Amino acid sequence: MKLTFLGHSAILIEEGNFKGLVDPFISGNPLCKITVDDLVGITHIFVTHGHGDHIGDTVDIARRNQSLIITNHEISMYFSKFKLRTHAMHIGGRTKFDFGRVKMTNALHGSGISDKDNMICGGNPGGFIIEVNGKKIYHAGDTGLTYDMKLLEDEKIDVAFLPIGGNYTMDIDDAVKAADFIKAKIVVPMHYNTFGLITADPEIFKNKAASNVIILDINESMIV
């Protein structure tokens, strides 16, 4: 399985015919090194919550690739007005797909969708455990530290993507605690340094965490 960090919280997961994209904040991301045109053959898009830096370019990418969007019910309803393919889930739900299984996990955050001057209900924020060919990838979404993460230890996560930027999500110290709760084989920091309010040094996180932390540069890949 190939995992590529596209910056902020955008992760590309590739395994066989499966090409999944999580929180595709591409064109509006000042640090992103690719364009929407580079994202070809995307089979699935996972959206953790309704904020613009996570919905990102979902509509454009899904239209170009006929991707299936997996997200919560409220965001699925929002995407329906664009006539896109969606599969609605909610917290705690686990579902089989042609590529494997997906579980939606709890997150402590907001999820409102900004639509011009209006704020649309985006339902509950969440994260995803994406299982493909026996490998489990956990994407926490935007979240504060929660003791519910201790339950994820039972999932035997292979790679956990955790936010470390603070202000809107966990900071480094809380992310260290989260990593200890989850006990994933590999932990990758995300959601930092995109904007001034979420400035963080991933090397500090790596040095503090007892977990096996791998820091991915933007557009860097790893094989698991």
Helices and strands as residue ranges (DSSP letters): E 2-5, E 11-15, E 18-22, G 36-38, E 44-46, H 52-55, H 58-65, E 68-72, H 73-80, E 85-89, E 94-97, E 100-106, E 113-115, E 118-120, E 126-132, E 135-139, G 147-155, E 159-163, H 172-182, E 186-190, G 196-198, H 202-208, E 220-223
